[in-house]
Amino acid sequence: MMPTGWCPGTRTVTGMLGTYPGTSCVRIFFGPGDGLPAAAWTDPRQRLAQAPADADVIVSHKDPDVDAAAFVNAWQATGRTGRLILVPHHEPEQQTGGDPAPAAFRTSWSRTRTQVGDHPARHDGRLRLAVCWTLQWVRRVDAAGRRVNDWRTWWPEHEAAAVDLVLADWYPYDPTARNPFRPAGYEEPASALAIMVELSRATGKPWGIAEINHPRITTAGGYPSDLDPDGSRCAAWYRRMHAWAKANGCQVWSHYHRDEGDLTERKTEQQALRELIAAEAAAPRRLAPALETLRAELTRRWPGAGRTVVDSAHHADHRPNARGSVDALDVDVTGVDTAALLAAFQRHPSAAHWIHAGATAGADDGWTRRPYAGTDPGKDRLHLGIRSTEAAERDQRTWGLVEEAGSDATRFLALLKDPAVAFQLRALPWQYVGGGIPKGMSTLGVLNEIVQTVRVIGETVAGQAADPAPVRAALARLPEPRPAADPPEPPGGAAGAPPVDTTRPPGGAGLLRTPAEVDALADAVAARVLAALPAHASGVSGGDLTAALRAALADLTG
C-alpha cells in the first residue's frame, strides 16, 4: 500500500472524503503566522480534526518558533493510528512568506530535533520528520543544462539523523520548452520522478510526494496546443506516475487539490484519483515471510487458537506497504514467556521495535525501553514490528524459539551438509536389503558377485577366442569388488539404518544354490556368448564353452 490522498485546498476535509472515499493520506499546511497549534487535533472546525484516524497526515508549517512537542503530544493523545509526517519549513527554498535564511533553517531543525527527535512515536515509526522542496526549483537548469540550484542549501546536514523522509512537490517543468512551466506534452514518469530516486540515494532516506498536479494541456491553460481538451491524457499520465512511484519506493502520495489542481470540474482526472485512492485502500496484504517464520515458531512453542493477529488497526505497521507486505504481528502473550520471546525477537536482524504494556523499544537505539502513549495493541498483546525493507521482510532465518523442539528446515539442511552425515547417506544405498535382493545379501554383495561372475565368464571366452586381447582389455576395466564392510554401517548401528551384508564372504559365495541353477545359467550364458561372436570365429564349441562355465560357476557356489 502507498498511502494516497490529497491536500484539500479551499475545500473541507469532510467534503473531500465524500468525493474520495478510502483516503489514506491528507496533507495540511500551516502558513506564516499560523504556528503549529496543538488544538487543531481536537477542534472539530479544524481540518486536522476531520482527517481519518487511520490516514497518514502530512503537516507542514512555515513559522520557526513553534512548540512541536505539544503538537505531537496532542496528536498522540487522540489515539490516531495513521502516521504523522511533520515538515518543518515547507518549501524553504522559495524564500517568500517568511521563509528563513539557511542558517535560521538549520537552527530551526535543531529545535525540532530537540523537541521531538527522541519522541517514542518516532522510535516506533508513527512519527516521521521530513524535508520538503519544490522539484521545479531542484530541477532548474541553465542554457548549458547545468542545475542552477543546490538542494543541499536546504538540507539539515547537522541533523541528518533526525530526518526520516525526503518529500517534494511535483509540478511540470521542461527546460527545452519555450515556457518551461507549460510543456508541450506530459513527461514520462521515469524522467519526471528520477530526481526523487536521486535525492533518496544521496540522502539515504526514503522519498514521497507531498504535492502533485498537472493541468490539462490546452491553449486555454497557457499551453502551446490543445493536446488534451477532455483530460483523458492527463488522467492516463497520472495513473502511470502513481504506478511508477509505487514501484520505485515512494512512501506517500498527495494530490494538490487547489487552484489548477482542483479537480472539482475536471471529472476525468477526478475519477482517476478516486480509483487510485480506492485501489490503495483495498490493497492486498500478506504477512512478511520473516514474520511467517516467527508466527510458525510462536505457535509451535506456545500453541493456542488466536495466538497471533495480523490485521490490527492500532498501528500503521499493520497496513501493507508498497510491496503489499505487512511488517507487524501482534501476539497474545497469555501463557507465553514474554521475556524469552522479546530476547529472541531482539536478536534477529529483521527486528525493528516492539510495543507492550505501556512500553516500547527499538533496534536503532539499542532496545532502550521507553514509555508508550500511543494506541495500545490490547490487553495481554505484544506488538512486534520488523524493518520495512525487502531484505528484512524476506529474511527467513530462524528466530530461535523452537531450537529445543527439534530440527526445523534450516537446521536440517545444515545437517545434510555435514561431511560425516553426507558420508553415511552415501553408504545407505549399498547397505540395502529387502525386496528384489536375494535373502541374506545387500546391494553391494550382489554387485560384487556380478563382477566376479563376469570375470570368470570373460576369462572362459578369452581362452576360447582366436584373439583374446579385446576380451581381456574389457575385463581389465572392471572395478575391483568392494569389501562388504565398505561403506560402513552408521556408528552405533543407528536405529532404522539398513544392516550391512556380513553373512557372506566378499566373493559372494552362495548366489547360485543348486546344480540345476548352475547348469541353467551356464547354458544361457554360453548361448549368448556364441551368438555375439563373429561368424568367422573358430575354435570355440558350444559344448566346451558350456562345460567351462559350469565348472567356473560351480566354484562360486562353494
C-alpha positions as CSV (number, residue, x, y, z in Angstrom):
1,M,0.0,0.0,0.0
2,M,1.2,3.5,-0.8
3,P,-0.9,5.9,1.2
4,T,-2.7,8.1,-1.3
5,G,-4.8,11.2,-0.9
6,W,-4.8,15.0,-1.3
7,C,-4.3,18.5,0.1
8,P,-7.9,19.8,0.4
9,G,-7.1,23.3,-0.8
10,T,-10.1,25.5,-0.1
11,R,-12.5,22.6,0.3
12,T,-13.4,21.0,3.6
13,V,-11.8,17.7,4.6
14,T,-15.3,16.2,5.2
15,G,-16.4,17.2,1.6
16,M,-13.2,15.7,0.2
17,L,-13.8,12.4,2.0
18,G,-17.2,12.2,0.4
19,T,-15.6,12.6,-3.1
20,Y,-12.6,10.4,-2.4
21,P,-13.7,7.5,0.0
22,G,-10.9,5.4,1.3
23,T,-8.4,8.3,1.5
24,S,-5.3,7.1,3.3
25,C,-3.3,10.4,3.2
26,V,-4.2,14.0,4.0
27,R,-1.9,17.0,3.7
28,I,-2.5,20.1,5.9
29,F,-0.5,23.3,5.6
30,F,0.0,26.0,8.3
31,G,1.1,29.2,6.7
32,P,3.1,32.2,8.0
33,G,1.8,33.3,11.4
34,D,-0.3,30.1,11.9
35,G,2.2,28.5,14.1
36,L,1.6,24.8,14.9
37,P,-1.5,24.7,17.1
38,A,-1.9,21.6,19.2
39,A,-5.7,22.4,19.5
40,A,-6.1,21.7,15.8
41,W,-6.3,18.0,16.6
42,T,-9.4,18.3,18.7
43,D,-11.2,21.4,17.4
44,P,-13.9,20.0,15.1
45,R,-13.7,23.1,13.0
46,Q,-10.1,22.4,12.1
47,R,-9.1,20.2,9.2
48,L,-6.8,18.1,11.2
49,A,-9.6,17.0,13.5
50,Q,-11.6,15.9,10.4
51,A,-8.9,13.7,8.9
52,P,-9.5,9.9,9.1
53,A,-7.8,8.4,12.2
54,D,-6.1,5.7,10.2
55,A,-4.8,8.0,7.5
56,D,-1.3,9.4,7.3
57,V,-1.3,13.1,7.8
58,I,1.4,15.3,6.3
59,V,1.6,18.6,8.3
60,S,3.9,21.3,7.1
61,H,4.4,24.8,8.7
62,K,6.3,28.0,7.9
63,D,6.9,29.5,11.4
64,P,10.2,28.7,13.1
65,D,9.3,29.2,16.8
66,V,6.7,26.5,17.2
67,D,6.0,24.0,20.0
68,A,6.4,20.8,18.1
69,A,6.4,18.7,21.3
70,A,3.0,20.0,22.3
71,F,1.7,19.4,18.8
72,V,2.9,15.9,18.6
73,N,1.7,15.0,22.1
74,A,-1.8,16.3,21.2
75,W,-1.7,14.2,18.1
76,Q,-0.8,11.1,20.1
77,A,-3.5,11.8,22.7
78,T,-6.2,11.4,20.0
79,G,-5.3,7.7,19.6
80,R,-4.8,8.1,15.8
81,T,-3.2,5.0,14.2
82,G,-2.0,6.7,11.0
83,R,1.4,8.2,10.8
84,L,2.2,11.9,11.5
85,I,4.7,13.2,8.9
86,L,5.9,16.6,10.2
87,V,7.6,19.0,7.8
88,P,9.4,22.0,9.5
89,H,9.5,24.9,7.0
90,H,7.6,24.0,3.9
91,E,9.5,24.8,0.7
92,P,12.1,27.0,2.4
93,E,13.9,27.5,-0.9
94,Q,11.1,29.7,-2.2
95,Q,12.2,32.5,0.2
96,T,8.8,34.0,0.3
97,G,6.2,34.4,3.1
98,G,8.6,34.3,6.0
99,D,10.9,31.6,4.8
100,P,14.1,31.5,6.9
101,A,17.7,32.1,5.7
102,P,19.8,28.9,5.5
103,A,21.3,29.4,9.0
104,A,18.0,30.0,10.6
105,F,16.6,26.9,8.8
106,R,19.3,24.8,10.4
107,T,18.7,26.3,13.8
108,S,15.0,25.6,13.5
109,W,15.7,21.9,12.6
110,S,17.9,21.6,15.7
111,R,15.0,22.9,17.7
112,T,12.6,20.4,16.2
113,R,15.0,17.6,16.8
114,T,15.4,18.7,20.5
115,Q,11.7,18.8,20.9
116,V,10.5,15.6,19.2
117,G,13.5,13.8,17.7
118,D,13.6,11.4,20.7
119,H,9.8,11.1,20.9
120,P,8.6,7.5,21.5
121,A,6.3,7.7,18.5
122,R,9.3,8.4,16.3
123,H,11.1,5.3,17.6
124,D,8.2,3.1,16.8
125,G,7.7,4.6,13.3
126,R,4.5,6.5,13.8
127,L,6.1,10.0,13.8
128,R,8.2,10.8,10.8
129,L,10.2,14.1,10.3
130,A,10.7,15.2,6.7
131,V,12.2,17.9,4.5
132,C,10.1,19.1,1.5
133,W,11.3,21.0,-1.6
134,T,9.7,22.1,-4.9
135,L,11.1,19.9,-7.7
136,Q,10.8,22.7,-10.2
137,W,13.4,24.5,-8.1
138,V,15.7,21.5,-7.7
139,R,15.5,20.5,-11.4
140,R,16.0,24.0,-12.9
141,V,18.9,24.2,-15.3
142,D,20.7,26.9,-17.3
143,A,21.2,27.1,-21.1
144,A,24.0,24.6,-20.8
145,G,21.8,22.1,-19.0
146,R,23.6,22.6,-15.6
147,R,21.5,22.8,-12.5
148,V,21.4,26.2,-11.0
149,N,20.2,25.3,-7.5
150,D,21.6,23.1,-4.9
151,W,19.2,21.2,-2.7
152,R,22.0,20.8,-0.1
153,T,21.5,24.5,0.8
154,W,18.2,23.4,2.4
155,W,19.4,20.0,3.8
156,P,19.9,20.0,7.6
157,E,23.2,18.0,7.3
158,H,24.0,18.6,11.0
159,E,20.6,17.0,11.9
160,A,20.5,14.3,9.2
161,A,19.9,11.6,11.7
162,A,16.6,13.3,12.6
163,V,15.3,13.3,9.0
164,D,13.2,10.3,8.2
165,L,11.8,11.2,4.8
166,V,12.5,13.3,1.8
167,L,9.3,14.8,0.3
168,A,8.9,17.0,-2.7
169,D,6.2,19.0,-4.6
170,W,6.0,18.0,-8.3
171,Y,4.8,20.4,-11.0
172,P,5.5,20.4,-14.7
173,Y,9.0,21.5,-15.8
174,D,10.6,21.1,-19.2
175,P,13.8,23.3,-19.8
176,T,13.6,22.7,-23.5
177,A,10.1,24.2,-23.9
178,R,9.6,27.9,-24.8
179,N,7.8,28.2,-21.4
180,P,9.5,25.5,-19.2
181,F,6.4,25.5,-16.9
182,R,4.0,24.9,-19.8
183,P,5.5,22.0,-21.7
184,A,4.1,20.6,-25.0
185,G,3.4,17.1,-23.5
186,Y,3.1,15.1,-20.4
187,E,6.6,14.0,-19.1
188,E,7.2,10.3,-18.8
189,P,7.3,9.1,-15.2
190,A,10.8,7.7,-15.3
191,S,12.1,11.1,-16.3
192,A,9.8,13.1,-14.2
193,L,10.5,11.3,-10.9
194,A,14.1,10.2,-11.5
195,I,15.1,13.2,-9.4
196,M,13.4,11.7,-6.4
197,V,15.3,8.5,-6.6
198,E,18.5,10.5,-7.0
199,L,17.7,12.6,-3.8
200,S,16.8,9.4,-1.9
201,R,20.1,7.8,-2.7
202,A,22.1,11.0,-2.0
203,T,20.5,11.5,1.5
204,G,20.0,7.8,2.4
205,K,16.3,8.5,3.1
206,P,13.1,7.1,1.6
207,W,11.0,9.5,-0.5
208,G,7.4,10.6,-1.1
209,I,5.3,13.2,-2.9
210,A,3.7,15.9,-0.8
211,E,2.1,17.7,-3.7
212,I,1.5,16.8,-7.3
213,N,-0.6,18.3,-10.1
214,H,-0.5,18.7,-13.9
215,P,-3.0,21.0,-15.6
216,R,-4.6,19.8,-18.8
217,I,-2.5,20.7,-21.8
218,T,-4.8,23.2,-23.6
219,T,-4.3,26.6,-25.1
220,A,-6.8,27.9,-22.6
221,G,-4.4,26.9,-19.9
222,G,-1.5,28.7,-21.5
223,Y,0.0,25.6,-23.2
224,P,1.2,25.7,-26.8
225,S,-1.6,23.4,-28.1
226,D,-5.0,21.8,-27.3
227,L,-3.4,18.4,-26.8
228,D,-5.8,17.2,-24.2
229,P,-9.2,19.0,-24.2
230,D,-11.1,16.2,-22.3
231,G,-8.3,15.4,-19.8
232,S,-8.1,11.7,-20.8
233,R,-4.3,12.0,-21.5
234,C,-3.8,13.7,-18.2
235,A,-5.7,11.0,-16.3
236,A,-3.7,8.3,-18.1
237,W,-0.4,10.1,-17.3
238,Y,-1.5,10.4,-13.6
239,R,-2.1,6.7,-13.4
240,R,1.4,6.0,-14.9
241,M,3.1,8.4,-12.5
242,H,1.4,6.8,-9.5
243,A,2.3,3.3,-10.6
244,W,5.9,4.2,-11.3
245,A,6.3,6.0,-7.9
246,K,4.9,3.0,-6.1
247,A,7.2,0.6,-7.9
248,N,10.2,2.7,-7.1
249,G,9.9,3.2,-3.4
250,C,7.5,6.2,-3.0
251,Q,6.2,6.2,0.6
252,V,3.3,8.5,0.3
253,W,1.4,10.4,-2.4
254,S,-0.7,13.6,-2.0
255,H,-2.5,15.4,-4.9
256,Y,-2.6,19.2,-4.6
257,H,-6.3,19.8,-4.9
258,R,-6.2,23.6,-5.2
259,D,-6.0,26.3,-7.9
260,E,-5.1,24.5,-11.2
261,G,-5.0,21.2,-9.2
262,D,-8.7,21.5,-8.1
263,L,-10.4,18.5,-9.9
264,T,-13.9,19.5,-9.0
265,E,-14.7,20.4,-12.6
266,R,-12.0,18.1,-14.1
267,K,-14.2,14.9,-13.9
268,T,-11.9,12.6,-15.9
269,E,-8.9,13.3,-13.7
270,Q,-11.0,13.3,-10.6
271,Q,-12.2,9.8,-11.5
272,A,-8.5,8.6,-11.9
273,L,-7.6,10.0,-8.5
274,R,-10.7,8.4,-6.9
275,E,-9.8,5.0,-8.4
276,L,-6.2,5.2,-7.3
277,I,-7.2,6.0,-3.7
278,A,-9.8,3.2,-3.6
279,A,-7.2,0.7,-5.0
280,E,-4.7,1.6,-2.3
281,A,-7.4,1.3,0.4
282,A,-8.2,-2.2,-0.9
283,A,-4.6,-3.2,-1.5
284,P,-4.0,-7.0,-0.8
285,R,-2.0,-7.8,2.3
286,R,0.4,-10.6,3.0
287,L,2.5,-11.1,6.1
288,A,6.2,-10.7,5.5
289,P,8.0,-14.0,5.1
290,A,10.2,-13.2,8.1
291,L,7.1,-12.9,10.3
292,E,5.6,-16.0,8.8
293,T,8.6,-17.8,10.1
294,L,8.2,-16.1,13.5
295,R,4.5,-16.9,13.6
296,A,5.2,-20.6,12.9
297,E,7.8,-20.8,15.7
298,L,5.4,-19.0,18.1
299,T,2.6,-21.4,17.5
300,R,4.9,-24.4,17.9
301,R,6.5,-23.1,21.1
302,W,3.2,-21.8,22.6
303,P,0.3,-23.5,20.9
304,G,-3.2,-21.9,21.1
305,A,-6.0,-20.6,19.0
306,G,-5.7,-16.9,18.1
307,R,-2.1,-16.7,19.3
308,T,-1.2,-14.2,16.6
309,V,-3.0,-11.3,15.0
310,V,-2.1,-9.7,11.6
311,D,-5.0,-7.5,10.7
312,S,-4.9,-4.9,13.6
313,A,-5.8,-1.3,13.4
314,H,-3.8,0.1,16.3
315,H,-0.6,0.8,14.4
316,A,0.4,1.8,10.8
317,D,2.8,-1.2,10.7
318,H,-0.2,-3.5,10.1
319,R,-1.0,-1.7,6.8
320,P,0.6,-3.3,3.7
321,N,3.4,-1.3,2.3
322,A,4.0,-0.5,-1.4
323,R,5.2,-4.1,-1.8
324,G,2.0,-5.4,-0.2
325,S,3.9,-6.6,2.8
326,V,2.6,-6.4,6.4
327,D,5.6,-5.8,8.6
328,A,4.0,-6.3,12.1
329,L,2.5,-9.1,14.1
330,D,0.5,-8.9,17.4
331,V,0.9,-11.8,19.9
332,D,-1.5,-12.9,22.6
333,V,1.0,-13.4,25.4
334,T,-1.3,-15.3,27.7
335,G,0.8,-18.3,28.9
336,V,3.8,-17.0,26.9
337,D,7.3,-16.4,28.4
338,T,7.3,-12.7,27.3
339,A,10.9,-12.2,28.4
340,A,12.2,-15.2,26.3
341,L,10.1,-14.1,23.3
342,L,11.4,-10.5,23.4
343,A,15.0,-11.7,23.9
344,A,14.7,-13.9,20.8
345,F,13.0,-11.2,18.8
346,Q,15.6,-8.6,19.6
347,R,18.4,-10.9,18.4
348,H,17.0,-11.2,14.9
349,P,18.5,-8.8,12.3
350,S,15.0,-8.0,10.9
351,A,13.6,-6.8,14.2
352,A,12.7,-3.1,14.4
353,H,10.6,-2.4,17.5
354,W,8.1,-3.8,19.9
355,I,5.2,-2.4,22.0
356,H,3.8,-4.0,25.2
357,A,2.3,-2.9,28.5
358,G,2.8,0.8,28.1
359,A,6.4,0.4,26.9
360,T,8.2,0.4,23.6
361,A,11.8,-0.3,22.4
362,G,13.6,-0.2,19.1
363,A,16.7,-1.7,17.5
364,D,18.0,1.7,16.3
365,D,18.7,2.9,19.8
366,G,19.9,-0.4,21.3
367,W,16.5,-1.6,22.5
368,T,16.2,1.1,25.2
369,R,12.8,0.9,26.9
370,R,10.6,4.0,26.7
371,P,7.1,4.9,27.8
372,Y,4.5,4.3,25.1
373,A,1.4,6.5,25.0
374,G,0.0,5.5,21.6
375,T,-2.9,3.2,20.9
376,D,-2.1,0.0,22.8
377,P,-2.1,-3.3,21.0
378,G,-4.7,-4.5,23.5
379,K,-4.8,-6.4,26.8
380,D,-2.2,-9.1,27.0
381,R,-1.0,-8.2,23.5
382,L,2.6,-7.7,22.3
383,H,3.2,-5.8,19.0
384,L,6.3,-6.9,17.1
385,G,7.4,-4.9,14.1
386,I,10.2,-5.6,11.6
387,R,12.2,-3.2,9.4
388,S,10.2,-2.2,6.3
389,T,12.9,-3.2,3.8
390,E,12.6,-6.0,1.3
391,A,15.7,-7.7,2.7
392,A,14.3,-7.7,6.2
393,E,10.9,-8.9,5.0
394,R,12.5,-11.9,3.1
395,D,14.9,-12.9,5.8
396,Q,13.6,-16.3,6.9
397,R,16.3,-17.2,9.4
398,T,15.1,-18.9,12.5
399,W,14.1,-16.6,15.4
400,G,15.4,-19.2,17.9
401,L,12.1,-20.0,19.6
402,V,12.0,-23.7,18.9
403,E,15.6,-24.9,19.0
404,E,14.9,-27.3,21.8
405,A,11.8,-28.7,20.0
406,G,13.8,-30.5,17.2
407,S,15.2,-29.7,13.8
408,D,13.4,-27.2,11.6
409,A,14.0,-27.0,7.9
410,T,17.1,-24.7,8.2
411,R,18.8,-26.8,10.7
412,F,18.0,-30.0,8.8
413,L,19.6,-28.6,5.6
414,A,22.7,-27.5,7.6
415,L,22.9,-31.1,9.0
416,L,22.9,-32.6,5.5
417,K,26.0,-30.5,4.7
418,D,27.9,-32.1,7.5
419,P,30.6,-34.3,5.8
420,A,30.2,-37.2,8.3
421,V,26.4,-37.2,7.7
422,A,26.9,-37.0,3.9
423,F,29.2,-40.0,4.0
424,Q,26.7,-42.1,5.9
425,L,23.9,-41.1,3.5
426,R,26.1,-42.2,0.5
427,A,26.6,-45.6,2.3
428,L,22.9,-46.4,2.7
429,P,22.1,-47.5,-0.9
430,W,24.9,-50.0,-0.7
431,Q,23.6,-51.5,2.5
432,Y,20.1,-52.0,1.3
433,V,18.5,-55.4,1.9
434,G,15.0,-56.4,1.0
435,G,12.7,-56.6,-2.0
436,G,14.5,-57.7,-5.2
437,I,17.7,-58.7,-3.4
438,P,18.4,-62.4,-2.6
439,K,17.9,-63.2,1.1
440,G,20.9,-62.6,3.2
441,M,22.6,-60.2,0.7
442,S,22.9,-56.5,0.3
443,T,23.1,-54.3,-2.8
444,L,26.9,-54.3,-2.5
445,G,27.1,-58.1,-2.1
446,V,25.0,-58.7,-5.3
447,L,27.2,-56.3,-7.3
448,N,30.3,-58.0,-6.1
449,E,29.1,-61.4,-7.2
450,I,28.1,-60.0,-10.6
451,V,31.6,-58.6,-11.1
452,Q,33.2,-61.9,-10.1
453,T,30.9,-63.9,-12.4
454,V,31.6,-61.6,-15.4
455,R,35.4,-62.0,-14.7
456,V,35.1,-65.8,-14.8
457,I,32.9,-65.8,-17.9
458,G,35.2,-63.3,-19.6
459,E,38.3,-65.5,-18.9
460,T,36.5,-68.5,-20.4
461,V,35.6,-66.6,-23.5
462,A,39.1,-65.2,-23.8
463,G,40.6,-68.7,-23.5
464,Q,38.5,-70.0,-26.4
465,A,38.7,-66.9,-28.6
466,A,41.1,-66.6,-31.6
467,D,42.1,-63.2,-30.3
468,P,41.7,-62.9,-26.5
469,A,43.2,-59.4,-26.2
470,P,40.0,-57.4,-26.7
471,V,38.2,-59.6,-24.1
472,R,40.9,-59.3,-21.5
473,A,41.2,-55.5,-22.1
474,A,37.5,-55.2,-21.3
475,L,38.0,-57.3,-18.2
476,A,40.8,-55.1,-17.0
477,R,38.4,-52.2,-16.9
478,L,36.1,-53.9,-14.5
479,P,36.2,-52.4,-10.9
480,E,37.6,-54.4,-8.1
481,P,35.0,-55.9,-5.7
482,R,34.5,-53.7,-2.7
483,P,34.7,-55.4,0.8
484,A,31.4,-55.9,2.5
485,A,32.4,-53.5,5.3
486,D,32.9,-50.6,2.9
487,P,31.0,-48.3,3.2
488,P,30.5,-48.9,6.9
489,E,27.3,-49.2,8.9
490,P,26.5,-45.9,10.7
491,P,28.3,-45.7,14.1
492,G,26.4,-47.5,16.8
493,G,24.0,-49.2,14.5
494,A,21.7,-46.2,14.2
495,A,18.0,-47.1,14.5
496,G,16.4,-47.7,11.2
497,A,19.7,-48.0,9.3
498,P,19.7,-51.0,6.9
499,P,22.2,-53.6,8.0
500,V,25.4,-54.3,6.1
501,D,25.6,-57.8,4.5
502,T,28.1,-59.6,6.6
503,T,26.8,-63.1,6.3
504,R,28.8,-64.0,3.1
505,P,32.4,-63.5,2.1
506,P,33.3,-60.7,-0.3
507,G,33.2,-63.1,-3.3
508,G,29.5,-63.6,-2.8
509,A,29.6,-67.4,-2.5
510,G,26.1,-68.9,-2.4
511,L,24.4,-66.8,-5.1
512,L,23.6,-70.0,-7.1
513,R,22.3,-72.7,-4.7
514,T,21.7,-75.9,-6.7
515,P,23.4,-77.8,-9.6
516,A,20.3,-77.2,-11.7
517,E,20.7,-73.4,-11.3
518,V,24.3,-73.6,-12.3
519,D,23.6,-75.7,-15.4
520,A,20.8,-73.4,-16.5
521,L,22.9,-70.3,-16.1
522,A,25.9,-71.9,-17.9
523,D,23.7,-72.9,-20.9
524,A,22.1,-69.4,-21.1
525,V,25.4,-67.6,-20.9
526,A,27.1,-69.9,-23.5
527,A,24.3,-69.4,-26.0
528,R,24.5,-65.6,-25.6
529,V,28.3,-65.6,-26.0
530,L,28.3,-67.8,-29.1
531,A,25.6,-65.6,-30.7
532,A,27.7,-62.5,-30.1
533,L,30.9,-64.0,-31.7
534,P,31.8,-63.0,-35.3
535,A,30.6,-65.5,-37.9
536,H,34.1,-66.5,-38.8
537,A,35.2,-67.2,-35.3
538,S,36.6,-70.7,-34.8
539,G,38.0,-72.8,-32.0
540,V,35.1,-72.3,-29.6
541,S,32.4,-75.0,-29.4
542,G,29.1,-74.7,-27.6
543,G,29.8,-77.8,-25.6
544,D,33.3,-76.8,-24.5
545,L,32.1,-73.3,-23.5
546,T,29.1,-74.7,-21.5
547,A,31.3,-77.1,-19.7
548,A,33.9,-74.4,-18.8
549,L,31.1,-72.2,-17.5
550,R,29.6,-74.9,-15.4
551,A,33.0,-75.6,-13.8
552,A,33.6,-72.0,-13.0
553,L,30.1,-71.4,-11.6
554,A,30.3,-74.5,-9.5
555,D,33.3,-73.0,-7.8
556,L,31.2,-69.9,-6.8
557,T,28.5,-72.0,-5.2
558,G,31.2,-73.4,-2.9
